[in-house]
Amino acid sequence: MTAEPREVFDDIAAEYMMRPGVDIGPMFGSEGLRVRGKVFAFMGHRSGVIAKLPEARVAELEATGRAERMIMRRRAMREWVFVGPDAVDLWPDVVADAYAFVDAITPR
């Protein structure tokens, strides 16, 4: 039996919640994983993961056809990617990359 997307995200989130400076906070009407107050990943309204990544990584994921650049108000977001429930196998790596990216750019 395959886990539901929310369960998969919650399992991933639980791992990050044990790290210093990581908590959960609001992001676009959802709850997002944050490091020192900056969101790095959250569940989107289409049961997928939305994550903040370097622009090159977003383009790389988009090129696979298994993820898409996040669009907000008809504007493509440079550093945000949507990975749907059909690519749940990518979620752990995407969240790990997002954590590393936001951790590196967020002041301590």
All heavy atoms as an XYZ file, in Angstrom:
847
protein
N       0.832     -1.177      0.000
C       0.000      0.000      0.000
C       0.886      1.253      0.000
O       1.845      1.356      0.734
C      -0.899     -0.014      1.233
C      -1.800      1.167      1.326
S      -2.997      0.885      2.651
C      -4.019      2.279      2.362
N       0.553      2.214     -0.819
C       1.319      3.439     -0.951
C       0.811      4.481      0.041
O      -0.395      4.655      0.206
C       1.196      3.987     -2.382
O       1.586      2.973     -3.297
C       2.065      5.193     -2.578
N       1.738      5.176      0.668
C       1.364      6.214      1.622
C       0.753      7.411      0.901
O       1.094      7.699     -0.247
C       2.592      6.649      2.418
N      -0.139      8.091      1.574
C      -0.736      9.308      1.047
C       0.322     10.417      1.021
O       1.229     10.426      1.870
C      -1.910      9.741      1.928
C      -3.107      8.827      1.824
C      -3.753      8.864      0.447
O      -3.936      9.965     -0.103
O      -4.055      7.778     -0.079
N       0.209     11.367      0.084
C       1.202     12.446      0.013
C       1.417     13.178      1.339
O       2.555     13.461      1.721
C       0.628     13.385     -1.051
C      -0.181     12.493     -1.933
C      -0.760     11.457     -1.005
N       0.358     13.466      2.068
C       0.497     14.178      3.343
C       1.326     13.366      4.334
O       2.160     13.907      5.063
C      -0.891     14.459      3.940
C      -0.833     15.244      5.228
C      -0.628     16.700      4.917
N       0.416     17.250      5.745
C       0.772     18.515      5.737
N       0.202     19.362      4.916
N       1.718     18.952      6.509
N       1.108     12.044      4.350
C       1.885     11.176      5.241
C       3.362     11.193      4.861
O       4.232     11.222      5.735
C       1.363      9.742      5.183
C      -0.018      9.550      5.755
C      -0.556      8.147      5.494
O       0.244      7.210      5.284
O      -1.780      7.995      5.496
N       3.641     11.158      3.563
C       5.025     11.189      3.098
C       5.685     12.492      3.540
O       6.793     12.488      4.088
C       5.103     11.025      1.560
C       6.529     11.213      1.064
C       4.560      9.663      1.141
N       4.988     13.611      3.307
C       5.557     14.899      3.705
C       5.751     14.963      5.221
O       6.788     15.441      5.692
C       4.683     16.064      3.239
C       5.288     17.398      3.565
C       6.327     17.911      2.803
C       4.851     18.136      4.651
C       6.909     19.130      3.111
C       5.423     19.355      4.971
C       6.451     19.858      4.191
N       4.780     14.502      5.978
C       4.896     14.534      7.441
C       6.082     13.708      7.924
O       6.777     14.120      8.863
C       3.607     14.047      8.099
C       2.472     15.057      7.984
O       2.720     16.224      7.598
O       1.315     14.666      8.267
N       6.339     12.567      7.291
C       7.499     11.744      7.665
C       8.810     12.479      7.369
O       9.748     12.445      8.162
C       7.477     10.400      6.931
C       6.422      9.445      7.469
O       5.867      9.709      8.568
O       6.139      8.436      6.790
N       8.865     13.128      6.211
C      10.054     13.901      5.850
C      10.221     15.052      6.833
O      11.305     15.294      7.352
C       9.960     14.418      4.402
C       9.997     13.252      3.410
C      11.090     15.410      4.109
C       9.638     13.631      1.975
N       9.132     15.764      7.106
C       9.169     16.914      8.014
C       9.656     16.513      9.399
O      10.423     17.253     10.030
C       7.792     17.568      8.096
N       9.227     15.367      9.868
C       9.617     14.913     11.212
C      11.132     14.812     11.341
O      11.699     15.135     12.393
C       8.963     13.569     11.521
N      11.805     14.394     10.287
C      13.265     14.297     10.307
C      13.902     15.671     10.471
O      14.896     15.826     11.185
C      13.772     13.650      9.018
C      13.362     12.212      8.843
C      13.795     11.654      7.502
O      14.843     12.083      6.970
O      13.071     10.796      6.966
N      13.361     16.667      9.783
C      13.927     18.014      9.837
C      13.601     18.735     11.135
O      14.374     19.586     11.584
C      13.490     18.833      8.612
C      14.214     18.352      7.389
C      13.688     17.320      6.622
C      15.456     18.870      7.043
C      14.374     16.825      5.528
C      16.153     18.378      5.943
C      15.601     17.353      5.194
O      16.300     16.860      4.121
N      12.478     18.391     11.739
C      12.075     19.038     12.987
C      13.044     18.752     14.123
O      13.071     19.467     15.123
C      10.657     18.603     13.375
C       9.580     19.107     12.447
S       9.425     20.894     12.460
C       8.847     21.132     14.119
N      13.883     17.735     13.982
C      14.872     17.407     15.003
C      16.138     18.249     14.860
O      17.007     18.212     15.719
C      15.220     15.921     14.937
C      14.052     15.030     15.313
S      14.494     13.288     15.422
C      14.457     12.837     13.688
N      16.244     19.017     13.780
C      17.445     19.823     13.543
C      17.316     21.183     14.234
O      16.232     21.743     14.315
C      17.663     20.023     12.043
C      17.919     18.719     11.333
C      18.100     18.934      9.862
N      18.223     17.633      9.192
C      18.854     17.464      8.057
N      19.391     18.485      7.422
N      18.917     16.262      7.524
N      18.435     21.713     14.677
C      18.400     23.035     15.326
C      17.882     24.103     14.355
O      18.250     24.123     13.181
C      19.864     23.314     15.684
C      20.572     22.019     15.557
C      19.775     21.150     14.632
N      17.032     24.977     14.862
C      16.544     26.100     14.067
C      15.404     25.780     13.125
O      14.914     26.658     12.427
N      14.956     24.515     13.070
C      13.880     24.125     12.158
C      12.567     24.059     12.927
O      12.495     23.491     14.011
C      14.172     22.773     11.467
C      12.989     22.316     10.631
C      15.417     22.878     10.597
N      11.537     24.669     12.334
C      10.196     24.592     12.891
C       9.188     24.630     11.744
O       9.570     24.583     10.581
C       9.939     25.708     13.910
C       9.917     27.101     13.309
O      10.124     27.268     12.082
O       9.687     28.061     14.065
N       7.923     24.701     12.099
C       6.866     24.777     11.092
C       6.155     26.106     11.271
O       5.851     26.511     12.389
C       5.880     23.600     11.231
C       6.582     22.313     10.844
C       4.638     23.823     10.372
C       5.717     21.082     10.860
N       5.918     26.779     10.141
C       5.231     28.059     10.186
C       4.377     28.262      8.953
O       4.434     27.473      8.008
N       3.579     29.321      8.931
C       2.646     29.557      7.824
C       3.344     29.947      6.517
O       4.334     30.664      6.523
C       1.772     30.697      8.333
C       2.611     31.408      9.335
C       3.492     30.370      9.948
N       2.779     29.450      5.412
C       3.270     29.791      4.075
C       2.124     29.602      3.104
O       1.689     28.469      2.860
C       4.455     28.900      3.697
C       5.048     29.208      2.350
S       5.813     30.832      2.367
C       6.687     30.809      0.845
N       1.599     30.678      2.552
C       0.527     30.647      1.550
C      -0.655     29.777      1.983
O      -1.135     28.939      1.232
C       1.057     30.180      0.198
C       2.140     31.041     -0.353
C       3.368     30.490     -0.684
C       1.944     32.391     -0.547
C       4.379     31.278     -1.212
C       2.955     33.187     -1.063
C       4.176     32.635     -1.392
N      -1.100     29.940      3.205
C      -2.250     29.194      3.698
C      -1.951     27.750      4.031
O      -2.851     26.951      4.259
N      -0.690     27.397      4.069
C      -0.271     26.045      4.387
C       0.742     26.138      5.529
O       1.080     27.228      5.981
C       0.362     25.406      3.145
O       0.623     24.046      3.345
N       1.239     25.001      5.958
C       2.309     24.985      6.949
C       3.586     24.565      6.263
O       3.607     23.567      5.529
C       1.980     24.021      8.080
C       0.845     24.483      8.952
C       0.609     23.547     10.113
O       0.943     22.355     10.014
O       0.093     24.027     11.129
N       4.642     25.339      6.486
C       5.905     25.048      5.827
C       7.022     24.774      6.797
O       7.006     25.258      7.927
N       7.977     24.013      6.328
C       9.192     23.774      7.096
C      10.062     25.015      6.979
O      10.300     25.509      5.865
C       9.953     22.572      6.536
C       9.420     21.208      6.900
C      10.081     20.135      6.048
C       9.659     20.927      8.377
N      10.528     25.515      8.126
C      11.358     26.712      8.133
C      12.681     26.432      8.839
O      12.732     25.641      9.773
C      10.669     27.849      8.888
C       9.312     28.193      8.379
C       8.695     29.375      9.088
N       8.673     29.222     10.537
C       8.096     30.091     11.368
N       7.496     31.159     10.889
N       8.105     29.882     12.669
N      13.702     27.111      8.379
C      14.974     27.112      9.089
C      15.247     28.572      9.446
O      15.240     29.443      8.579
C      16.130     26.465      8.291
C      16.378     27.147      6.956
C      17.395     26.416      9.124
N      15.403     28.819     10.749
C      15.581     30.174     11.281
C      14.566     31.155     10.698
O      14.877     32.267     10.324
C      17.018     30.640     11.058
C      18.031     29.836     11.883
C      19.448     30.313     11.756
N      19.974     30.344     10.413
C      20.335     29.258      9.702
N      20.215     28.049     10.226
N      20.827     29.382      8.492
N      13.313     30.701     10.601
C      12.217     31.564     10.179
C      11.976     31.657      8.685
O      11.012     32.278      8.257
N      12.810     31.043      7.860
C      12.656     31.096      6.401
C      12.167     29.750      5.873
O      12.796     28.715      6.109
C      13.986     31.448      5.714
C      14.539     32.793      6.130
C      13.637     33.918      5.689
C      14.240     35.254      6.072
N      13.386     36.360      5.728
N      11.050     29.777      5.164
C      10.450     28.545      4.645
C      11.326     27.956      3.545
O      11.784     28.667      2.647
C       9.027     28.807      4.112
C       8.465     27.582      3.414
C       8.111     29.232      5.250
N      11.515     26.627      3.618
C      12.254     25.944      2.557
C      11.418     24.898      1.843
O      11.736     24.533      0.703
C      13.586     25.370      3.055
C      13.500     24.316      4.135
C      13.450     22.968      3.817
C      13.512     24.681      5.473
C      13.400     22.004      4.807
C      13.469     23.727      6.481
C      13.415     22.376      6.143
N      10.332     24.404      2.432
C       9.471     23.421      1.758
C       8.107     23.379      2.435
O       8.009     23.539      3.650
C      10.107     22.035      1.791
N       7.065     23.165      1.621
C       5.720     23.021      2.169
C       4.850     22.237      1.205
O       5.188     22.078      0.031
C       5.095     24.385      2.514
C       4.860     25.305      1.344
C       3.612     25.405      0.759
C       5.890     26.093      0.860
C       3.387     26.275     -0.306
C       5.674     26.973     -0.195
C       4.420     27.061     -0.783
N       3.739     21.734      1.732
C       2.767     21.022      0.905
C       1.920     22.041      0.173
O       1.398     22.967      0.790
C       1.826     20.168      1.763
C       2.397     18.875      2.271
S       2.561     17.559      1.060
C       0.910     17.309      0.495
N       1.771     21.843     -1.134
C       0.956     22.738     -1.932
C      -0.481     22.273     -2.010
O      -0.821     21.165     -1.595
N      -1.307     23.111     -2.567
C      -2.736     22.811     -2.672
C      -3.032     21.642     -3.595
O      -4.091     21.064     -3.537
C      -3.508     24.063     -3.115
C      -3.223     24.490     -4.505
N      -2.079     25.184     -4.851
C      -3.916     24.300     -5.647
C      -2.101     25.415     -6.156
N      -3.191     24.899     -6.653
N      -2.115     21.269     -4.456
C      -2.327     20.131     -5.358
C      -1.672     18.856     -4.821
O      -1.311     17.966     -5.574
C      -1.783     20.457     -6.751
C      -2.519     21.600     -7.400
C      -2.062     21.937     -8.811
N      -0.790     21.403     -9.213
C       0.006     21.990    -10.118
N      -0.352     23.114    -10.683
N       1.138     21.434    -10.458
N      -1.502     18.772     -3.522
C      -0.906     17.609     -2.844
C       0.517     17.324     -3.283
O       0.963     16.175     -3.313
C      -1.765     16.352     -3.030
O      -3.010     16.521     -2.423
N       1.239     18.383     -3.614
C       2.646     18.247     -3.972
C       3.501     19.058     -3.034
O       3.005     19.809     -2.197
N       4.802     18.901     -3.179
C       5.755     19.657     -2.385
C       6.217     20.857     -3.192
O       6.521     20.738     -4.378
C       6.953     18.773     -1.976
C       8.119     19.600     -1.475
C       6.535     17.784     -0.909
N       6.265     21.987     -2.522
C       6.820     23.208     -3.100
C       8.069     23.511     -2.296
O       8.037     23.505     -1.057
C       5.805     24.360     -3.039
C       4.570     23.989     -3.865
C       6.438     25.663     -3.526
C       3.404     24.920     -3.710
N       9.171     23.746     -3.004
C      10.447     23.930     -2.322
C      11.247     25.068     -2.943
O      11.150     25.325     -4.144
C      11.268     22.636     -2.385
N      12.031     25.733     -2.101
C      12.913     26.813     -2.548
C      14.279     26.216     -2.845
O      14.913     25.627     -1.975
C      13.021     27.895     -1.471
C      13.855     29.092     -1.912
C      13.769     30.196     -0.887
C      14.609     31.399     -1.281
N      14.048     32.130     -2.417
N      14.718     26.389     -4.089
C      15.980     25.813     -4.556
C      16.732     26.829     -5.393
O      16.132     27.773     -5.924
C      15.699     24.583     -5.432
C      14.973     23.410     -4.794
C      14.549     22.413     -5.852
C      15.876     22.750     -3.768
N      18.021     26.610     -5.601
C      18.736     27.476     -6.537
C      18.081     27.386     -7.925
O      17.573     26.330     -8.320
C      20.150     26.889     -6.571
C      20.268     26.070     -5.327
C      18.882     25.595     -5.009
N      18.106     28.482     -8.653
C      17.451     28.535     -9.954
C      17.912     27.414    -10.885
O      17.098     26.813    -11.595
C      17.697     29.897    -10.599
C      16.932     30.090    -11.878
C      17.072     31.491    -12.445
O      17.881     32.287    -11.934
O      16.345     31.779    -13.411
N      19.197     27.091    -10.865
C      19.713     26.028    -11.737
C      19.101     24.670    -11.378
O      18.812     23.863    -12.268
C      21.235     25.961    -11.654
N      18.907     24.410    -10.103
C      18.302     23.142     -9.674
C      16.833     23.083    -10.080
O      16.336     22.031    -10.486
C      18.452     22.970     -8.157
C      17.850     21.697     -7.609
C      18.627     20.454     -7.994
N      18.119     19.307     -7.251
C      17.708     18.175     -7.801
N      17.773     18.000     -9.102
N      17.250     17.195     -7.055
N      16.127     24.215     -9.994
C      14.737     24.272    -10.443
C      14.673     23.920    -11.926
O      13.859     23.092    -12.349
C      14.112     25.662    -10.177
C      12.734     25.764    -10.822
C      14.009     25.931     -8.676
N      15.556     24.512    -12.733
C      15.584     24.243    -14.170
C      15.909     22.775    -14.453
O      15.309     22.161    -15.344
C      16.598     25.151    -14.857
N      16.820     22.215    -13.688
C      17.194     20.806    -13.844
C      15.998     19.892    -13.573
O      15.726     18.964    -14.342
C      18.341     20.500    -12.884
C      18.806     19.065    -12.853
C      19.865     18.873    -11.765
O      20.916     19.528    -11.838
O      19.610     18.069    -10.847
N      15.305     20.142    -12.493
C      14.128     19.334    -12.157
C      13.025     19.505    -13.200
O      12.380     18.540    -13.597
C      13.602     19.694    -10.770
C      14.432     19.183     -9.602
C      14.053     19.907     -8.319
C      14.270     17.681     -9.447
N      12.831     20.730    -13.637
C      11.807     21.013    -14.648
C      12.117     20.267    -15.948
O      11.219     19.732    -16.596
C      11.743     22.521    -14.877
C      10.562     22.973    -15.667
C      10.481     24.487    -15.745
O      11.517     25.174    -15.830
O       9.347     24.975    -15.721
N      13.390     20.190    -16.308
C      13.808     19.515    -17.542
C      13.518     18.017    -17.519
O      13.370     17.400    -18.572
C      15.293     19.762    -17.799
N      13.396     17.433    -16.326
C      13.092     16.004    -16.238
C      11.642     15.718    -16.597
O      11.269     14.576    -16.844
C      13.338     15.450    -14.816
O      12.365     15.985    -13.920
C      14.746     15.726    -14.335
N      10.794     16.759    -16.551
C       9.373     16.576    -16.806
C       8.614     16.065    -15.589
O       7.419     15.817    -15.658
N       9.293     15.931    -14.458
C       8.654     15.412    -13.244
C       8.425     16.485    -12.207
O       7.949     16.210    -11.111
C       9.515     14.295    -12.662
C       9.658     13.134    -13.644
C      10.306     11.931    -13.043
N       9.390     11.342    -12.069
C       9.814     10.715    -10.968
N      11.093     10.607    -10.710
N       8.942     10.182    -10.130
N       8.748     17.725    -12.551
C       8.556     18.864    -11.656
C       8.297     20.087    -12.524
O       8.569     20.066    -13.722
C       9.794     19.078    -10.790
N       7.784     21.129    -11.889
C       7.526     22.344    -12.664
C       7.864     23.573    -11.832
O       7.757     23.561    -10.605
C       6.076     22.395    -13.128
C       5.064     22.345    -12.008
C       3.650     22.104    -12.486
O       3.381     21.015    -13.017
O       2.815     23.014    -12.298
N       8.293     24.594    -12.532
C       8.573     25.867    -11.874
C       7.264     26.405    -11.289
O       6.221     26.343    -11.933
C       9.144     26.848    -12.885
C       9.686     28.113    -12.295
C      10.371     28.947    -13.367
N      11.460     28.219    -14.004
C      12.722     28.217    -13.585
N      13.056     28.902    -12.521
N      13.641     27.527    -14.229
N       7.329     26.902    -10.088
C       6.141     27.436     -9.429
C       5.701     28.723    -10.117
O       6.523     29.584    -10.398
C       6.477     27.694     -7.960
C       5.328     28.026     -7.099
S       4.220     26.643     -6.956
C       2.788     27.487     -6.389
N       4.407     28.817    -10.391
C       3.821     30.015    -10.986
C       2.925     30.666     -9.934
O       2.051     30.006     -9.369
C       2.973     29.679    -12.233
C       3.780     28.875    -13.252
C       2.370     30.938    -12.835
C       4.885     29.621    -13.925
N       3.148     31.944     -9.678
C       2.309     32.683     -8.744
C       1.865     33.969     -9.424
O       2.698     34.730     -9.908
C       3.074     33.004     -7.467
C       3.395     31.748     -6.696
S       3.954     32.065     -5.041
C       2.547     32.885     -4.378
N       0.562     34.148     -9.465
C      -0.019     35.327    -10.121
C       0.536     35.495    -11.533
O       1.003     36.549    -11.908
C       0.222     36.578     -9.277
C      -0.482     36.521     -7.946
C      -0.355     37.854     -7.221
N      -1.055     37.806     -5.971
C      -0.473     37.710     -4.780
N       0.829     37.661     -4.674
N      -1.203     37.663     -3.687
N       0.535     34.399    -12.271
C       0.992     34.336    -13.666
C       2.473     34.663    -13.835
O       2.922     34.982    -14.933
C       0.137     35.235    -14.560
C      -1.308     34.790    -14.625
C      -2.084     35.597    -15.609
N      -2.046     37.018    -15.273
C      -3.096     37.763    -15.042
N      -4.293     37.257    -15.138
N      -2.971     39.033    -14.741
N       3.236     34.573    -12.760
C       4.661     34.867    -12.814
C       5.462     33.635    -12.382
O       5.211     33.073    -11.318
C       4.971     36.041    -11.877
C       6.397     36.481    -11.935
C       6.598     37.755    -11.089
N       7.988     37.813    -10.713
C       8.457     37.691     -9.491
N       7.651     37.514     -8.483
N       9.731     37.747     -9.251
N       6.399     33.229    -13.227
C       7.267     32.093    -12.894
C       8.248     32.516    -11.793
O       8.896     33.555    -11.906
C       8.033     31.634    -14.126
N       8.310     31.717    -10.766
C       9.200     32.001     -9.640
C      10.567     31.370     -9.909
O      10.654     30.171    -10.182
C       8.606     31.449     -8.346
C       7.174     31.909     -8.058
S       6.968     33.688     -8.015
C       7.791     34.078     -6.499
N      11.609     32.176     -9.851
C      12.952     31.691    -10.170
C      13.408     30.533     -9.278
O      14.037     29.598     -9.750
C      13.992     32.810     -9.991
C      14.074     33.804    -11.066
C      15.206     34.816    -10.869
N      15.378     35.270     -9.498
C      16.462     35.015     -8.744
N      17.467     34.331     -9.218
N      16.544     35.460     -7.508
N      13.133     30.639     -7.994
C      13.722     29.709     -7.033
C      12.708     28.807     -6.332
O      13.009     28.276     -5.267
C      14.533     30.492     -5.991
C      15.707     31.227     -6.598
C      16.509     31.996     -5.563
O      15.931     32.457     -4.547
O      17.727     32.138     -5.772
N      11.539     28.617     -6.920
C      10.542     27.739     -6.306
C      10.095     26.684     -7.310
O       9.836     26.999     -8.473
C       9.330     28.541     -5.826
C       9.639     29.378     -4.628
C      10.035     30.690     -4.627
C       9.594     28.974     -3.253
N      10.228     31.113     -3.333
C       9.964     30.088     -2.475
C       9.271     27.775     -2.621
C      10.027     30.042     -1.080
C       9.329     27.738     -1.240
C       9.705     28.850     -0.483
N      10.013     25.445     -6.848
C       9.623     24.326     -7.704
C       8.448     23.584     -7.072
O       8.343     23.510     -5.846
C      10.816     23.369     -7.952
C      11.215     22.632     -6.677
C      10.545     22.402     -9.072
N       7.594     23.057     -7.922
C       6.479     22.210     -7.489
C       6.776     20.797     -7.959
O       7.030     20.565     -9.143
C       5.155     22.689     -8.105
C       4.009     21.761     -7.826
C       3.324     21.824     -6.627
C       3.631     20.802     -8.759
C       2.274     20.945     -6.360
C       2.580     19.929     -8.506
C       1.904     20.003     -7.303
N       6.745     19.852     -7.025
C       6.943     18.434     -7.343
C       5.677     17.713     -6.888
O       5.388     17.635     -5.698
C       8.187     17.852     -6.638
C       8.409     16.412     -7.074
C       9.422     18.705     -6.926
N       4.926     17.219     -7.858
C       3.616     16.645     -7.577
C       3.649     15.278     -6.924
O       4.709     14.654     -6.775
N       2.477     14.792     -6.552
C       2.379     13.497     -5.885
C       2.770     12.323     -6.787
O       3.077     11.244     -6.292
C       0.909     13.417     -5.466
C       0.196     14.366     -6.355
C       1.173     15.445     -6.691
N       2.812     12.546     -8.104
C       3.254     11.495     -9.022
C       4.771     11.324     -9.000
O       5.299     10.366     -9.556
C       2.787     11.805    -10.448
C       3.283     13.148    -10.949
O       3.389     14.097    -10.128
O       3.558     13.269    -12.148
N       5.476     12.235     -8.333
C       6.935     12.166     -8.228
C       7.368     12.179     -6.763
O       8.401     12.742     -6.412
C       7.562     13.317     -8.998
N       6.580     11.534     -5.919
C       6.848     11.526     -4.481
C       8.227     10.941     -4.166
O       8.840     11.299     -3.152
C       5.709     10.805     -3.719
C       5.749      9.317     -3.924
C       5.718     11.146     -2.257
N       8.750     10.108     -5.039
C      10.088      9.550     -4.825
C      11.172     10.628     -4.852
O      12.252     10.435     -4.299
C      10.392      8.465     -5.863
C      10.332      8.986     -7.291
O       9.238      9.426     -7.726
O      11.364      8.952     -7.988
N      10.888     11.768     -5.472
C      11.850     12.872     -5.518
C      11.816     13.748     -4.269
O      12.746     14.507     -4.011
C      11.578     13.768     -6.732
C      11.695     13.139     -8.114
C      11.330     14.169     -9.182
C      13.092     12.591     -8.347
N      10.728     13.664     -3.516
C      10.536     14.579     -2.392
C      11.681     14.598     -1.381
O      12.121     15.682     -0.999
C       9.223     14.301     -1.693
C       7.996     14.659     -2.468
C       7.917     15.042     -3.785
C       6.667     14.663     -1.981
N       6.608     15.274     -4.133
C       5.821     15.045     -3.042
C       6.108     14.357     -0.751
C       4.444     15.147     -2.901
C       4.735     14.462     -0.603
C       3.910     14.862     -1.668
N      12.187     13.459     -0.918
C      13.266     13.540      0.084
C      14.483     14.320     -0.411
O      15.033     15.149      0.327
C      13.609     12.070      0.364
C      12.351     11.337      0.042
C      11.764     12.067     -1.145
N      14.888     14.091     -1.648
C      16.049     14.802     -2.183
C      15.747     16.280     -2.407
O      16.592     17.137     -2.140
C      16.520     14.171     -3.496
C      17.182     12.821     -3.294
O      17.617     12.519     -2.157
O      17.269     12.056     -4.270
N      14.552     16.592     -2.882
C      14.171     17.987     -3.108
C      14.134     18.742     -1.784
O      14.651     19.863     -1.680
C      12.827     18.073     -3.861
C      12.268     19.489     -3.838
C      13.000     17.595     -5.305
N      13.553     18.148     -0.764
C      13.497     18.806      0.551
C      14.908     18.954      1.119
O      15.243     20.002      1.682
C      12.556     18.055      1.516
C      12.639     18.647      2.928
C      11.121     18.114      1.008
N      15.748     17.955      0.946
C      17.135     18.045      1.423
C      17.870     19.183      0.718
O      18.588     19.967      1.366
C      17.862     16.717      1.206
N      17.703     19.281     -0.584
C      18.340     20.364     -1.340
C      17.809     21.723     -0.895
O      18.570     22.690     -0.778
C      18.096     20.194     -2.840
C      18.810     19.001     -3.446
O      19.687     18.409     -2.774
O      18.485     18.657     -4.604
N      16.504     21.807     -0.658
C      15.892     23.061     -0.226
C      16.418     23.469      1.147
O      16.751     24.638      1.377
C      14.375     22.932     -0.211
N      16.500     22.515      2.052
C      17.029     22.809      3.388
C      18.454     23.344      3.276
O      18.791     24.378      3.870
C      16.982     21.562      4.275
C      17.728     21.756      5.569
C      17.150     22.463      6.617
C      19.016     21.275      5.734
C      17.850     22.677      7.807
C      19.722     21.474      6.905
C      19.134     22.177      7.941
O      19.835     22.393      9.105
N      19.300     22.643      2.527
C      20.703     23.059      2.392
C      20.806     24.462      1.787
O      21.609     25.288      2.254
C      21.464     22.049      1.540
N      19.988     24.734      0.774
C      20.011     26.037      0.111
C      19.578     27.151      1.057
O      20.288     28.151      1.234
C      19.107     26.002     -1.125
C      18.994     27.298     -1.852
C      20.119     27.952     -2.363
C      17.767     27.885     -2.068
C      20.015     29.155     -3.044
C      17.647     29.079     -2.763
C      18.774     29.728     -3.242
N      18.439     26.996      1.692
C      17.925     28.052      2.566
C      18.791     28.190      3.825
O      19.034     29.299      4.290
C      16.428     27.823      2.891
C      15.921     28.846      3.894
C      15.616     27.892      1.601
N      19.286     27.089      4.331
C      20.183     27.158      5.492
C      21.414     27.990      5.155
O      21.870     28.806      5.962
C      20.578     25.748      5.921
C      21.441     25.704      7.158
O      21.114     26.410      8.143
O      22.446     24.984      7.159
N      21.954     27.809      3.948
C      23.159     28.519      3.540
C      22.928     30.017      3.314
O      23.844     30.821      3.529
C      23.733     27.893      2.267
N      21.721     30.409      2.903
C      21.470     31.816      2.590
C      20.777     32.577      3.711
O      20.541     33.781      3.589
C      20.672     31.974      1.278
C      19.256     31.374      1.398
C      21.433     31.379      0.098
C      18.357     31.677      0.214
N      20.434     31.899      4.800
C      19.729     32.540      5.917
C      20.731     32.875      7.027
O      21.431     31.976      7.498
C      18.616     31.612      6.453
O      17.730     31.318      5.370
C      17.842     32.272      7.576
N      20.776     34.145      7.422
C      21.713     34.526      8.492
C      21.484     33.727      9.769
O      20.371     33.398     10.112
C      21.395     36.009      8.728
C      20.708     36.463      7.479
C      19.983     35.261      6.949
N      22.569     33.460     10.440
C      22.514     32.720     11.715
C      22.341     33.672     12.864
O      22.687     34.756     12.904
C      23.776     31.894     11.907
C      23.857     30.860     10.812
C      24.912     29.820     11.095
N      24.942     28.895      9.981
C      24.205     27.812      9.880
N      23.402     27.476     10.829
N      24.288     27.039      8.836
